[in-house]
Amino acid sequence: MGYTTKEIAQACITYIVSMCNSHHKDRLDVLEHVADLVSKDISLLKHSDPARNR
């Protein structure tokens, strides 16, 4: 059995926090940028037509 969706999401956040700490970056700035990227990716996925690529 693999990881759950929530476990994967939490692992991503844990990784982001760890990277911010080790590279001395502002976590809020990084999370806001990640949120923007995630929002764009969600929009792309919601508006894509999987049947078109067959």
C-alpha positions as CSV (number, residue, x, y, z in Angstrom):
1,M,0.0,0.0,0.0
2,G,1.3,3.4,-0.9
3,Y,1.1,6.8,0.7
4,T,-2.2,8.6,1.2
5,T,-2.9,11.9,-0.5
6,K,-2.7,13.7,2.9
7,E,0.6,12.0,3.7
8,I,2.1,13.1,0.4
9,A,0.9,16.7,1.0
10,Q,2.3,16.7,4.5
11,A,5.7,15.4,3.2
12,C,5.8,18.3,0.7
13,I,5.2,20.8,3.4
14,T,7.8,19.2,5.6
15,Y,10.3,19.3,2.8
16,I,9.5,23.0,2.1
17,V,10.0,23.9,5.7
18,S,13.3,22.0,5.9
19,M,14.6,23.6,2.7
20,C,13.6,27.1,4.1
21,N,15.4,26.4,7.3
22,S,18.6,25.0,5.8
23,H,18.8,27.8,3.2
24,H,17.8,30.6,5.5
25,K,14.8,31.7,3.4
26,D,11.6,33.3,4.7
27,R,9.0,30.5,4.9
28,L,6.1,32.8,4.3
29,D,7.6,34.1,1.0
30,V,8.4,30.5,-0.1
31,L,4.9,29.2,0.8
32,E,3.2,32.1,-1.0
33,H,5.2,31.4,-4.1
34,V,4.4,27.7,-3.8
35,A,0.7,28.5,-3.4
36,D,0.8,30.6,-6.6
37,L,2.5,27.7,-8.5
38,V,0.0,25.2,-7.0
39,S,-2.9,27.4,-8.0
40,K,-1.7,27.6,-11.6
41,D,-1.2,23.8,-11.8
42,I,-4.6,23.1,-10.4
43,S,-6.2,25.5,-12.9
44,L,-4.3,23.8,-15.7
45,L,-5.4,20.3,-14.6
46,K,-9.0,21.4,-14.2
47,H,-9.1,22.9,-17.7
48,S,-7.2,20.2,-19.5
49,D,-9.1,17.7,-21.7
50,P,-7.6,14.2,-21.4
51,A,-9.6,13.0,-24.4
52,R,-7.9,15.5,-26.6
53,N,-4.5,13.9,-26.2
54,R,-5.5,10.4,-27.4
